[in-house]
C-alpha cells in the first residue's frame, strides 16, 4: 500500500492541466494561426465616412435590409421600412428614389422590400417585394417591365408561402431567389419567370437521441414531434463566373458559407487552417455567446470574398482557398461599429456596410496593410508572381505573424520553379498540402541530378546486408540449439513471445536493468519522433514540445499498468510477481522502440499522399505491442486466453479508479491546506 500511495502521488504530479477554454477575442483586429490561437494584426480597413439618409436629402432610412453595387457602380439600397429603393452614384450622391411604379395606369407601391439586384445585361432593376410576395422588374428609369407573382408548381410543397427576400441573376438570365421559410433551397426561375425548381439544399441536422425516439415512437407520436428539416439560406451573391455564394444562419456549423455551381453543388475551397466560419473558439456565455452567424456575403476580386457576422459585427475576408486574410469591425454605438448589420457589398476595394438599426451606411477604405494583402492576392490570382511576392514581403514587414503571407510567397516561388525555397515558406506558413507538392517536385529534381549515386548506394546497402546474412548463416550452420542471452532476450521475445516470456520467468533471463533501458530508449525515440518527424506528418506545435512530458505519457502509464495489474492479479490467483509484471510490460514495448526510429527517418522523405505507410507502421507497432502484452500477461500469471483478456480490461478499470482516488485525495488535501491557511490568516489578523 505504501508503494501504491507513492505511485499515486507521482501520477498526480504528472497529470496535465485541463485544456484551456477559448473565447472570441476582444481586440479589434486579429487573425488565427495554424494552432488556433489568435494573433494581433494591423487594421486592414479604416472608416472613411458614415452616411445617413439626410446626407442625401432623401429622408432618414428605416430598417434598410439590402445593399447592391451594380456594374454601373451605382449603389442600390433596399430601404425596407420606407417601402422604397434608394439609388446612389459611386460618389455617394442620391441619383434616384423609387417608391413605386405605374402598372397599366395604376400606381403601385412596394411593401417592405428586402432585396434588390441590378442586372447589368439589360440595365434592369429587380426588387424582392417581400410582403407583396412578388418580384418586380423595372428599367433604370423606374418604368415597369414585369411583375412575377407567386409561383405555381407541383414541385412546391403543400402550404408553401412565397416571400422573396434576396435575389441574383446569372448571365443566362436565370433568376435565383431566397424565399423566407424555404428550407428546400434556392428557388430558380427561367428567363420567362417560370419556376424551375430548387438548388443547393442544406443538409438536415438532428440530434441522434431525438432520431432514436422517433424511430421507436408510434405514428401518432411522430406526427407531434418536431420535424428534421434543413436550415434555409439567408443571403446570396454571385461572382463573375456565375457561382453563387450563400450564407446560412446556423449555430456551430463548419460550413455556413457555400459556393454553389449551377447544379447546386458546393465547390467552396477549404484549404485554410480552419473552415471559413468566422471566429474559431467561442464561449457559450457572455454578451455575444456562440459561434459566428453570417447574414450576408460579398464577392471580391481575385477570388476573395467577405462575410458579415451578425453575432459580433465582424467582417471576415477569405481568399479563394479559404484562408482568413483579415478581420475588422465589431458591435458598438460609435462610428466604425455596428448595432445590427444587415448587408455588405464591395465598391472596388472599399467595403460598404448597411446598419438597419442605426439606419446608416458605413464606408471603409483599406489601410496600407489591407491594400498590400489585396495586391498580393490579386497579383497571384492573375499570374503576376513577382508582384505578389513583393507585396507579401511588405506585409510580413508589418506583421511577421501572418502565416498566409508565407504561403503566398511559397506559391509564387513554386510557380517560378524554386521548389526548395517554396518548401521553406510553406513550412513557415504551416501548409502541409502545398509543402508536400513542392517537396515532391524538389525530390524529383534531386533524384534526377544524383540518380547514379543513389543507385550505387542502394546496391551497396543490399550487398552489405546479403553478405552479413551469409556470414551469420555459416556460423549458425550445424548448431541445433542457440543459447539466448539476457540482452538478446527482448529481441527473441518479440518474434517468439511464448518461449521468450517463459524463459524470462522460469529461466531468470529477464532483467530490470533491461526494462529501464527499454523505457529510456522509448522516451528518447518518442521525443525524436515528436520533434524530428517529417513536416507533412508532424502536427506538434514546436513551441509547446516538452521532453519531460514524455515521462507523463510513457513512464506514468507504464507504472500505473504494472501497479494496477499486480493489485488485481493478487486477488485473481495470478502467479506473477511485481518484478515479473514490470519485465513483461517492459519487453512488450520493444516493437515501439524498434519501429519509431526508422519511421521517423522515413517520414522525412515522403509526401502527404505517401503517408499511409507511415501511419500503417504506427498501427503495426501498437498491435504488436498489445499482442506481446497479452502473451506476457498470460505467461507470467499462467492464465487462459479468456481470463487474460478479462484481466487486461479490468486492469484499465483499476487504473481509472487509482487516478480517481488520487484526484480525490489531492483535492481534499488542497481544501484542507486552504482551510488551514484561512484559519492562520484569520488568527494573524485578530491577534
Helices and strands as residue ranges (DSSP letters): H 2-14, E 30-32, E 38-40, E 45-51, G 53-56, E 66-69, E 75-79, G 80-82, E 84-88, E 94-98, E 100-103, E 106-109, E 115-119, E 124-129, E 134-138, E 144-148, E 164-169, E 175-179, E 186-189, E 195-199, H 208-216, H 219-224, E 233-238, E 244-248, E 257-260, E 294-299, G 301-303, E 305-309, E 314-318, E 324-329, E 341-347, E 350-355, E 360-366, H 368-381, H 385-398, H 403-415, H 419-428, H 432-449, H 451-476, H 486-495, H 497-506, H 512-532, H 549-550, I 551-555, H 556-569, H 578-587, H 590-603, G 608-610, H 612-637, H 641-686
